[in-house]
Amino acid sequence: MSNEVVQFENKYLAVMAGIAAAEKQIKQLTEQQKNLKAELEAAMDQHEIKSIDNEFLKITRVAASSSKSIDLKKLQEKEPALYGELLEDYPKVTNKKAYVMFKVK
């Protein structure tokens, strides 16, 4: 490891530890939130309640649905010429901004 990286790591070790601790808290809170939402959803289903709007939350039960789309991977495998034509005629460019990825161990 280069000396510059070691110096950087030593200088910002507390920040990295803070990020790791925050990520762990977020994971715990997300799990707690998921469980609370599931409990409310089950209770709403049991009591046949479609929506609630109170001082804390506005909850609306949305019924299950399905949608249809084109599987582009299969189209490319089975119809490569058609896929190429469509891609040429209807290109879609998605730009993604640069970012730093954090993984808590």
C-alpha positions as CSV (number, residue, x, y, z in Angstrom):
1,M,0.0,0.0,0.0
2,S,1.4,3.4,-0.9
3,N,2.4,5.9,1.8
4,E,-0.2,8.3,0.5
5,V,-3.0,5.7,1.0
6,V,-1.8,4.9,4.5
7,Q,-1.7,8.6,5.4
8,F,-5.2,9.1,4.0
9,E,-6.6,6.1,5.8
10,N,-5.0,7.2,9.1
11,K,-6.4,10.7,8.7
12,Y,-9.9,9.6,7.8
13,L,-10.2,6.4,9.9
14,A,-12.8,8.0,12.2
15,V,-14.9,9.0,9.2
16,M,-14.8,5.5,7.8
17,A,-15.7,4.0,11.2
18,G,-18.6,6.5,11.4
19,I,-19.8,5.4,7.9
20,A,-19.6,1.7,8.9
21,A,-21.6,2.4,12.2
22,A,-24.2,4.4,10.3
23,E,-24.6,1.7,7.7
24,K,-25.2,-0.9,10.4
25,Q,-27.8,1.3,12.1
26,I,-29.5,1.9,8.7
27,K,-29.6,-1.9,8.1
28,Q,-31.2,-2.5,11.6
29,L,-33.7,0.4,11.1
30,T,-34.6,-0.8,7.6
31,E,-35.3,-4.3,9.0
32,Q,-37.4,-2.8,11.8
33,Q,-39.3,-0.6,9.3
34,K,-39.9,-3.7,7.1
35,N,-41.4,-5.6,10.1
36,L,-43.6,-2.7,11.2
37,K,-44.9,-2.2,7.7
38,A,-45.7,-5.9,7.3
39,E,-47.6,-5.8,10.6
40,L,-49.6,-2.8,9.5
41,E,-50.3,-4.4,6.1
42,A,-51.5,-7.6,7.6
43,A,-53.7,-5.7,10.1
44,M,-55.2,-3.6,7.2
45,D,-55.9,-6.7,5.2
46,Q,-57.5,-8.4,8.2
47,H,-59.8,-5.4,8.9
48,E,-60.3,-4.7,5.1
49,I,-59.0,-1.2,5.4
50,K,-57.8,0.3,2.1
51,S,-56.3,3.6,3.3
52,I,-55.5,5.6,6.4
53,D,-54.5,9.2,6.7
54,N,-53.6,10.4,10.2
55,E,-51.2,12.7,11.9
56,F,-48.3,10.2,11.5
57,L,-48.8,8.5,8.1
58,K,-50.9,8.4,5.0
59,I,-51.2,4.7,3.9
60,T,-52.8,3.5,0.8
61,R,-53.2,-0.2,0.0
62,V,-52.5,-0.8,-3.7
63,A,-53.8,-4.0,-5.2
64,A,-51.4,-6.5,-6.9
65,S,-51.0,-6.1,-10.7
66,S,-48.9,-7.4,-13.5
67,S,-47.3,-5.8,-16.5
68,K,-45.8,-7.0,-19.8
69,S,-42.6,-5.9,-21.4
70,I,-40.1,-7.2,-23.9
71,D,-37.2,-9.4,-22.7
72,L,-34.4,-7.7,-24.6
73,K,-31.8,-10.3,-23.7
74,K,-34.0,-13.1,-25.2
75,L,-34.7,-10.9,-28.2
76,Q,-31.0,-10.4,-28.8
77,E,-30.4,-14.2,-28.5
78,K,-33.2,-15.3,-30.7
79,E,-33.5,-12.4,-33.2
80,P,-30.1,-10.7,-33.3
81,A,-30.8,-8.9,-36.6
82,L,-34.1,-7.5,-35.4
83,Y,-32.5,-6.5,-32.1
84,G,-29.7,-4.7,-34.0
85,E,-32.2,-2.8,-36.2
86,L,-34.3,-1.8,-33.2
87,L,-31.3,-0.7,-31.3
88,E,-30.2,1.4,-34.2
89,D,-33.6,3.0,-34.7
90,Y,-34.5,3.4,-31.1
91,P,-31.3,3.8,-29.1
92,K,-31.5,4.8,-25.4
93,V,-28.5,6.2,-23.7
94,T,-28.4,6.2,-19.9
95,N,-25.6,8.3,-18.3
96,K,-24.6,7.4,-14.8
97,K,-22.7,9.8,-12.6
98,A,-19.5,8.8,-10.9
99,Y,-19.8,7.6,-7.3
100,V,-17.9,5.9,-4.5
101,M,-19.1,2.5,-3.4
102,F,-18.9,1.7,0.3
103,K,-19.1,-1.9,1.6
104,V,-19.3,-2.4,5.4
105,K,-17.6,-5.5,6.6
